[in-house]
Amino acid sequence: LYAPEGMKARADGIGLSPLMTEEGTAAWRRYVRAIVTRFKDRVKVWEVWNEPECGIFFKVRPGKTWRQDYLELLKITAEEIRAADPSARIAAGATAGTPGDDQIAGLFEDGLGAYADIYTFHAYSARPEDFTRTCQDAFYGTIRRDAPKIEFWRGEAGLSSKNSGRGALSNIPLSEATRARWMSRHLVRDLADPEISMTSYFHLFDFDHYTHEVTYHYGVLRDKDYSRKPSFAVLQRIKRLFDDGNAKPDRLMNMTMTPL
């Protein structure tokens, strides 16, 4: 709705920054204030944008860098969130940059910590264990130098169970069994990391790439029939192991361990 004149915008708006026009920025402020007001009784953490360093997701204004535009967007978004709900927490980053990336450190040198309570990062690695203690210390230490109270979340990580030729880690041998083993290593590694207070797995179900040219097979449920892959059982069992006794029994859970 607010694309600059002459700029081809996707119908779904992917990639178009609200900062492109003054009208877009004003509309974004109204949108943020309205949605936080509407859901503040249920939503307590708001994450701002997705992978802003990737041009496909975040187009920047002429003469600006992605860091400059992202920090400006974060600043105005944080203002509206906190005006609508002072108790809300703000998650920022959602970056695909690998630990040790100078661009990520630069975000905090430029002041990201002033607007965010949580830093979320996306890190896809063929070997989850490659995020070693040495790497962790460097990553967390660099960020905490400028934002000593920041909290860390693993906002996204996953592995496809079938090679569609696109997406993270699509250049390695893939199968449902390989993915199930990968998931267990990824989640246990993150759960053992005292610096990460939330980790996640991407994704619940297989889905069409937004170009509709390929299907992404990152889900624990298969496309078309939503049947369960082996990784679904892995996710259940890891949850039960680390749930502190809070999980409710799942009557549908198949307790038979399937060899992978």
C-alpha positions as CSV (number, residue, x, y, z in Angstrom):
1,L,0.0,0.0,0.0
2,Y,2.9,2.4,0.7
3,A,5.4,1.3,-1.9
4,P,7.4,4.3,-3.4
5,E,6.3,5.3,-6.8
6,G,7.9,3.2,-9.5
7,M,9.0,0.5,-7.0
8,K,7.6,-3.0,-7.8
9,A,6.2,-4.4,-4.6
10,R,5.2,-8.0,-4.0
11,A,1.5,-8.5,-3.2
12,D,2.4,-10.0,0.1
13,G,4.7,-7.1,1.0
14,I,7.8,-9.3,1.8
15,G,10.9,-7.3,1.9
16,L,9.4,-3.8,1.7
17,S,10.5,-1.7,4.7
18,P,8.0,0.7,6.3
19,L,10.7,3.3,6.2
20,M,10.5,3.7,2.4
21,T,8.0,6.5,2.6
22,E,6.8,8.9,5.3
23,E,3.3,7.6,4.8
24,G,4.5,4.1,5.3
25,T,6.4,4.9,8.4
26,A,3.3,6.7,9.9
27,A,1.1,3.7,9.0
28,W,3.6,1.3,10.6
29,R,3.5,3.3,13.8
30,R,-0.3,3.1,13.8
31,Y,-0.3,-0.6,13.0
32,V,2.2,-1.4,15.8
33,R,0.3,0.6,18.4
34,A,-3.0,-1.0,17.4
35,I,-1.8,-4.6,17.3
36,V,0.0,-4.3,20.7
37,T,-3.0,-2.7,22.3
38,R,-5.2,-5.5,20.9
39,F,-3.1,-8.4,22.0
40,K,-1.3,-7.2,25.1
41,D,-3.2,-9.5,27.4
42,R,-1.8,-12.5,25.5
43,V,1.4,-11.4,23.8
44,K,4.3,-10.4,26.1
45,V,7.2,-10.5,23.7
46,W,7.3,-8.8,20.2
47,E,10.0,-9.6,17.7
48,V,10.8,-6.9,15.2
49,W,11.3,-8.1,11.6
50,N,13.0,-11.2,10.1
51,E,16.6,-11.4,8.9
52,P,17.0,-7.7,8.1
53,E,20.5,-8.3,6.7
54,C,19.0,-10.3,3.8
55,G,17.9,-8.0,1.0
56,I,15.0,-10.3,0.0
57,F,13.4,-9.6,3.4
58,F,14.4,-6.0,4.1
59,K,15.0,-3.5,1.4
60,V,16.9,-0.4,2.5
61,R,16.6,3.2,1.4
62,P,19.1,4.5,-1.1
63,G,22.3,5.6,0.6
64,K,21.5,3.6,3.8
65,T,22.9,0.4,5.1
66,W,20.7,-2.4,6.5
67,R,22.1,-1.7,9.9
68,Q,21.1,2.0,9.8
69,D,17.6,1.3,8.5
70,Y,17.0,-1.7,10.9
71,L,18.1,0.3,13.9
72,E,15.8,3.2,12.9
73,L,12.9,0.8,12.4
74,L,13.6,-0.9,15.7
75,K,13.7,2.5,17.5
76,I,10.3,3.7,16.3
77,T,8.7,0.2,16.7
78,A,10.0,0.0,20.3
79,E,8.5,3.5,21.0
80,E,5.1,2.3,19.9
81,I,5.3,-1.0,21.7
82,R,6.3,0.5,25.0
83,A,3.7,3.3,24.7
84,A,0.9,0.6,24.2
85,D,2.3,-1.9,26.7
86,P,5.1,-0.8,29.1
87,S,5.4,-4.3,30.4
88,A,6.1,-5.9,26.9
89,R,9.5,-7.2,26.1
90,I,11.1,-6.6,22.7
91,A,13.1,-9.1,20.7
92,A,15.4,-7.8,18.0
93,G,17.8,-9.1,15.4
94,A,16.3,-12.3,14.1
95,T,19.5,-12.3,12.1
96,A,20.9,-15.1,10.0
97,G,24.4,-13.9,10.6
98,T,26.7,-16.5,12.0
99,P,28.3,-16.1,15.4
100,G,31.3,-13.9,15.1
101,D,29.8,-11.9,12.2
102,D,31.2,-8.3,12.4
103,Q,27.9,-6.9,11.2
104,I,26.1,-8.4,14.2
105,A,28.6,-6.9,16.6
106,G,28.1,-3.6,14.8
107,L,24.4,-3.6,15.6
108,F,25.2,-3.5,19.2
109,E,28.0,-1.0,18.8
110,D,25.5,1.2,17.1
111,G,23.0,0.9,20.1
112,L,20.6,-2.0,19.5
113,G,20.8,-2.8,23.2
114,A,19.0,0.4,24.1
115,Y,15.8,-0.8,22.3
116,A,15.7,-4.5,22.9
117,D,15.5,-7.0,25.8
118,I,16.3,-10.0,23.8
119,Y,18.6,-10.8,20.9
120,T,17.3,-13.6,18.6
121,F,19.6,-15.3,16.1
122,H,19.1,-17.8,13.4
123,A,22.0,-20.2,12.9
124,Y,21.8,-23.2,10.5
125,S,24.8,-25.5,10.7
126,A,25.3,-29.0,9.3
127,R,26.9,-29.8,12.7
128,P,25.1,-28.2,15.6
129,E,28.2,-28.9,17.8
130,D,30.2,-26.5,15.6
131,F,28.8,-23.8,17.9
132,T,31.6,-24.6,20.3
133,R,32.3,-23.2,23.8
134,T,35.1,-21.0,22.3
135,C,32.7,-19.8,19.6
136,Q,29.9,-19.2,22.2
137,D,32.1,-17.2,24.5
138,A,33.3,-14.9,21.6
139,F,29.7,-14.5,20.3
140,Y,28.1,-13.7,23.7
141,G,31.0,-11.7,25.0
142,T,31.2,-9.4,22.0
143,I,27.5,-8.6,22.2
144,R,27.4,-8.2,26.0
145,R,30.3,-5.7,25.8
146,D,27.7,-3.2,24.5
147,A,24.5,-4.8,25.9
148,P,25.4,-6.4,29.3
149,K,21.8,-7.3,30.2
150,I,20.7,-8.7,26.8
151,E,19.0,-12.1,26.7
152,F,19.7,-14.6,24.0
153,W,17.1,-16.7,22.0
154,R,17.7,-19.1,19.2
155,G,14.9,-17.9,17.1
156,E,15.2,-20.3,14.2
157,A,17.2,-23.4,13.2
158,G,16.2,-26.4,11.2
159,L,17.1,-29.0,8.6
160,S,15.1,-30.2,5.6
161,S,14.2,-33.9,5.3
162,K,14.3,-33.7,1.5
163,N,16.5,-31.8,-0.9
164,S,14.4,-29.3,-2.9
165,G,17.5,-27.4,-4.1
166,R,16.7,-24.3,-2.0
167,G,17.0,-23.2,1.5
168,A,19.5,-23.5,4.3
169,L,21.8,-26.6,4.2
170,S,20.3,-27.8,0.9
171,N,23.7,-28.8,-0.3
172,I,24.2,-31.8,2.0
173,P,22.7,-35.3,1.9
174,L,19.2,-35.2,3.5
175,S,16.7,-37.7,4.7
176,E,14.0,-37.9,7.4
177,A,16.3,-40.1,9.5
178,T,19.2,-37.7,9.2
179,R,17.0,-34.7,10.1
180,A,15.7,-36.5,13.2
181,R,19.3,-37.1,14.5
182,W,20.2,-33.5,13.6
183,M,17.2,-32.2,15.6
184,S,18.2,-34.1,18.7
185,R,21.7,-32.8,18.6
186,H,20.6,-29.2,17.9
187,L,18.0,-29.1,20.7
188,V,20.2,-30.8,23.4
189,R,23.1,-28.6,22.5
190,D,21.0,-25.5,22.9
191,L,19.3,-26.7,26.1
192,A,22.7,-27.3,27.6
193,D,23.8,-23.7,26.8
194,P,23.3,-21.6,29.9
195,E,23.3,-18.4,27.8
196,I,20.3,-19.4,25.7
197,S,16.9,-19.0,27.5
198,M,14.8,-20.1,24.5
199,T,15.5,-22.3,21.6
200,S,13.3,-23.4,18.7
201,Y,13.0,-25.7,15.7
202,F,11.9,-24.6,12.3
203,H,9.3,-25.8,11.2
204,L,6.0,-27.5,12.2
205,F,5.0,-28.6,8.7
206,D,6.3,-28.7,5.2
207,F,5.3,-25.6,3.2
208,D,5.4,-24.0,-0.2
209,H,8.3,-21.6,-0.7
210,Y,6.8,-18.1,-1.0
211,T,7.7,-18.2,-4.7
212,H,5.5,-21.3,-5.0
213,E,8.1,-22.9,-7.1
214,V,9.3,-25.5,-4.6
215,T,8.2,-27.1,-1.3
216,Y,10.3,-26.7,1.8
217,H,10.5,-30.0,3.7
218,Y,11.6,-28.6,7.1
219,G,8.5,-29.7,8.9
220,V,8.0,-32.4,11.5
221,L,4.7,-33.1,9.7
222,R,4.7,-34.1,6.0
223,D,3.1,-32.0,3.3
224,K,-0.3,-32.9,1.9
225,D,-1.4,-35.4,4.6
226,Y,0.3,-33.9,7.7
227,S,1.5,-37.3,8.8
228,R,4.3,-37.4,11.4
229,K,7.9,-37.8,10.5
230,P,10.4,-39.5,12.9
231,S,11.5,-36.0,14.1
232,F,8.0,-35.4,15.5
233,A,8.7,-38.2,18.1
234,V,12.1,-36.8,18.8
235,L,10.7,-33.4,19.6
236,Q,8.1,-35.0,21.9
237,R,10.6,-37.0,23.8
238,I,13.1,-34.1,24.2
239,K,10.2,-31.9,25.5
240,R,9.2,-34.6,28.0
241,L,12.8,-35.0,29.2
242,F,13.3,-31.3,29.9
243,D,9.8,-30.1,30.7
244,D,10.3,-30.0,34.5
245,G,7.1,-32.1,34.9
246,N,4.8,-29.4,33.3
247,A,3.8,-31.2,30.2
248,K,0.4,-32.8,30.0
249,P,0.2,-36.5,28.8
250,D,-0.4,-36.9,25.1
251,R,-2.9,-39.7,24.7
252,L,-2.0,-39.9,21.0
253,M,1.8,-40.4,21.6
254,N,3.1,-43.6,20.1
255,M,5.5,-44.9,22.8
256,T,7.1,-47.4,20.4
257,M,10.6,-46.2,19.6
258,T,11.1,-46.4,15.9
259,P,14.7,-47.2,14.8
260,L,16.2,-44.3,12.8
